Each structure stands twice: as C-alpha cells, then as structure tokens.
C-alpha cells in the first residue's frame, strides 16, 4: 500500500545510487527528451526506474504522472501518483550537491486532491513528508512555517530571468536575503520547516514540480496561491498543466508579498 512507510523505503533505495551517478563520466549525456520536454539524463532515469519498479512491486493499482516517463498505469490504474524523480537535474548533472526526489499522491485529478507527499534530499538524506490533515514532518519531527512577519529569506526560481526579475525586484528589496537553489521541491520543503519566509516562481511551474510541496506547505501552516493571490487547488494534475506560484510562511507575509509583486 502506498503510504509514508513505503515512500521512505523508496527513498532509502534512491540514496544508495547517488554515489554511482553523481560524478559518472556520462552524467551530462542526455539519453532522450522526457515526457515534460526536458532532457533525461542517466541519473534521472535511474531514479525513475527505481521508483516505478518499487511502486509496481506494491501490486496497488496506480496511475502515474512522471516528468520523464509521462503517464502510465500500474496494475490497471487507480490512485494518482505525481513524480519528479530528480528535481534539480541541472545541479545533479553538474556536480552541485542540491537535488531531491518528490512524490505525491492524490485521490482526484487536481492539486487540491493531493493527500500524501514525500520529498527526500538526495545529498543529506533528510525526508520531508505530509499527510492531509495530519501535519508536516522532517524526518521524525513535526515542522511548521515561520511565525515572523518580517520578510527574511526569499527562495525563488525562474525560467525567464529578464521578465521575472523585474517583477521580483520590489520583493527582493524588502527581504533580508534571497536564494536561488534550482529545485522547487527543496525550496518548498525549507519554507515548510521555517527556514525561509517565501518561495516563489513567477514563471509557469508544472504540477509535479510543486505538487508535493503544496501539501507540505499547507500542512506546515503556510499559504500557497498563484502570484496574483488566486487559489490553485483546482489546477489539474498532469504534464500539460502549469501555474506560477508564491508560498509564504503566514498570511501577513503573503499579503505583503502580493502587494509588492503587483505594484508594477
């Protein structure tokens, strides 16, 4: 059965292959173009192969949406599972030690139907996970977003630097520090544990990029909308569905950030 225990088993298996693929001689050689349109590298494929194999072994009927393999069904299809096998692929292939795996499960076809998530930092081994209405956790301990009303650390991603930076600049000016880590799932994980005030991407992000993080942020007490402040829970799960987003530690910070973002 797909639950936190089975997802942690997958995480343990993934950690074992990291040394083999991090500095492999062919790490930067693309194998193909994945279902989401990005290049699939050996590390991406190895992670996805492990995840799909272990899900198949569970004998549970599952409908898979994965960045590399696209849509597939296991044991006849059923509960949706949204997978980003290697979030931060560019980091992984170039030797930057910051990347993760993100897996989320949903009983429907929208972001709001996600009820289980698991994100593992494949360098540190830290595991972030959440179940709907049961809280968010880092390893064995409960985590919460920051209660501070100051905009301290902003984590951001962008696919259109020239355009997005103009919009982000007012927010950056009001923050104490800014960081761009290159992995959406990790941004949202560290926001959830109180290490940052805001995680944002003004560009369109795919549902498997932020789906697991969406639940983690919500269960940790944070706020998650698009950059205009609209609810994203009705966004469809799937490769062709995208939205920008801003996640904040609390409602006060969120309102401040939206005002700054929408001044232009």
N, C-alpha and C positions, 0 to 999 in steps of 0.2 A: 504494500500500500504506500502511495506517495504521501510522505509526512516529513517532519523535520529530521527524524532519525534516518530515514532513507536518503534524504538530501545530504546529510552530513557524511554518510557513507560514500556518496559520490564525491564530495569534497575531499575526503581522505585519499581516494583513488587519484584525483586530479593532482594533488600535491606531490605525489610520487613521481609524476612525469616531468615536473618543472625543470629539474636539473638537466634532463636529457635534451629538452627543447630550447632552453633559454639562449644558449650560445652555440647552437648547432650550426654547422657550416652552411646549411641551406635555409637558415631561418628567414632570410629575406626573399626567398624564391617563391613567388605566387604559384599555387597549384591550379587555381581556376578563379573565376568570378563567382562569389557566393550568391545565394538567392536574394540577398538585400542589395546587391550591386557592388559590394566591396570585394577586394581581393581576399582570397582564402589562402592562408599560409600554413605550413606544416603544423605549427603549434595550435592554430585554430581547429584544424581538422582532428588532431589528436584529442583535444578536449571534447569536441562534439562527439567523436566516436565513443569515448568512454561514457559520456552522459547518456547517449541513445542506447548503448548496449545495456547499461545498468537499468534504465527505465524499461527496456524490453524484457529483461530478466524478471521484473516485478510481476509480469503477467496481467497488469492492470490495463484496462482499455484507456488509452490516452490519445489526444490529438495534439501534435507537436507543432509549434511555430518556432523555428530556429533561424538565426541570422545566416548560417552557412547553408543548411540543407533545405530551408524553406518549410513548406507544410507537408506533414506526413502523419500517418496514423499507426499506432501500435496496438496490437490485439483488438483491432476493429474500431478504434477511435472512441473518445469519450471526453473526460475532463481535459480542459486545455492546459498545456504547459508551454510557457514562453521562455525561450532560452537564448542567452547571449553567451556562447561557450568561452569566449575570451574578450572581455571588454577592456580596451586599452591595447589592441593588437599592435598598433604602431609602437607603443612603449615596449611591448614584449619582443618584437622583432628587431628593435634597435638596441636592446640591452638595458633600457630604463626599467628599474625594478619597481614598477607600479602598474599592476593589472589584476583582473579578477574574473570570476565566473558569476553570472547572475541567472537564477532560475526562479520562475514564479508560476503559480498555478491558479486557475480561475474556473468557476462553475458556470460562467457565461461567456459572452463574446465582447465585453467591454472592460476598460481599465477598472471600473468600479466593481467588477465581479472577481477581481483578484483577491484571494483569501489566504494565500500562503506564499512566502518568499524566502529565498536563501541566497546570500551573496558571500563569497569567500575571497579574501585577499590571497592571491596565489604566491605571494612572497612571504608575508608574515604568518599566514595560516589563520588569521582572525576570521571568525564566522559571524556574520550579521544575519539575523533571521526574524521573521514575524509571522504571526497567525492573526487573522482578523478578530478583533475584539479581545485579544489575549496579550497585547503588548509587543514591544520590540526588544530584541536582545543582542548583545555582543558576547559571543561565547556562552558563558553560563549566567551572565548578569543582565538585569533589566537596564535599558538605556532610555534617555529622554533628551529631547532637544533643549537648547539653552533657554533660560528664562530672561536673560538680559535683553533690555530693549535697545541696546546700542548695536549698530551695525559694525561688528568687529572684523570678521573674516568672511569674504565673499569668494566662493568657488564658482568658476564659470567655465563653460565650453562654448565653442563657436565654430561654425562651418563657413562663415562669411565674415572674415575679420574686419574688412573695411566698413561694411554696413553695420555690423553688430557693435563694434567698439564705439561708434558714435552714440548709440542708444545706451550703452552701458556706462559711458563716462560719468554722467551725473551720479550714478550709484557708486561707482568706484571712488569718486571724490569724497563721499560721505563715509567710506569704510576705513577701517584701520589697516587692513591688509587684503590683498587679492591673490588668488592662486588659480592656475590652470593645470590640472593634473592629467588630463587626457583620458579620463574614464568616468563616465556619468554615474555608473552604479556606485563607484567608490565615493564620488562627491556626495551623493545622497546618503550613503552609509555614515560618513563622518559628520554630516549635518545632523543625522539622527542621534548620534552619541554626544552632541553638544559641542563639537569641535569647531563648528562654523555657524554663522548667522544665516547665510543664504547660499543656495546652489541654484544656478540659472543657466539656461541656454536659450538665447533669443532666436536661434535658428531652429528649424524643424528637427525634432528628435523622433526616432522610431519607438514603437511601444515596447519592444524587447530591450531597448536601451534603458528605459526608465521605469518599466512596469513593476519590477521587484522593489526598486527604491521608492516608488509611490506608496506602496503599502507600508514599508519600513518607516518612512517619514510620518505618515498618518498615525501609525500605532505608537510612535515615539512622542506624539503631541504637536507635530509641525503642521504647517499649512502648505497646500500644493495646488496651484492653479496655472493657467497659461499666463503670459506676460501682460495680458490685459485684465487679469483678475477673474477670468471666467473659469468655471468648474470644468475639469477634463474627464470626469468619471464616465462620461458617455462615449468617449473616444473608443473606436473599435480596436480590438486586438488583431494584429496581422501585419504583414510586411508592407502593405501599401498605406498604412495609417500612421500619420505623424502629427505632432503638435510642438510648439515651443512650450517652455515651462519655466516657472520660478517656484522654488520651495524655500520656505522660511521657517525659522525656529519657533516663531509665535506670531500672533495676529498683528501686534504692534509693529514689529519689524516688517511684516508683509505689506502692511498699508503704507509705511514709509517708502519701501522699495517701489511699489507700484506708482506712487506719486512721482518719484524721481525718474522712473523708466518712461513715463508717459508725458513728461514735460515737453518733449520735442514733437 
